[in-house]
Amino acid sequence: ITTSFSGNVLTITPSSLLAAGTKYTICIHTGSVIDLADNPTALSSSRFTTIKA
C-alpha cells in the first residue's frame, strides 16, 4: 500500500487491484497518523465491500 495526504484527506492506495465482491477492513492504529497539532490519532477502522464484477 501507499499513502498520501492532501490537506485533511488521507488517501490509501492498494498495491494491487481489489477483488470483486470482497469485504475489506482498513485499520489505522493509534498514533499511526499525527494531526497538525502533533496529536496522535486514536484507533479507527472502516469496512467496505467491493462491487461484483
URRA-V792037 format. One record per backbone hydrogen bond with DSSP energy under -0.5 kcal/mol. CO is the residue of the C=O (numbers start at 0). NH is the residue of the N-H. E is the energy in kcal/mol with one decimal. If there is no record, write none. Layout:
BEGIN
[[CO	NH	E] [CO	NH	E]]
END
This chain:
BEGIN
[[1	12	-3.0] [3	10	-3.1] [5	8	-1.7] [8	5	-2.0] [8	10	-0.6] [10	3	-1.9] [10	12	-0.5] [11	13	-0.5] [12	1	-2.5] [18	21	-0.8] [21	49	-2.2] [23	47	-2.2] [24	26	-0.5] [25	45	-2.1] [26	28	-0.6] [27	43	-2.1] [28	31	-2.5] [32	40	-2.4] [34	37	-2.1] [38	34	-2.6] [40	30	-2.1] [43	27	-3.1] [45	25	-3.0] [47	23	-3.2] [50	20	-1.0]]
END
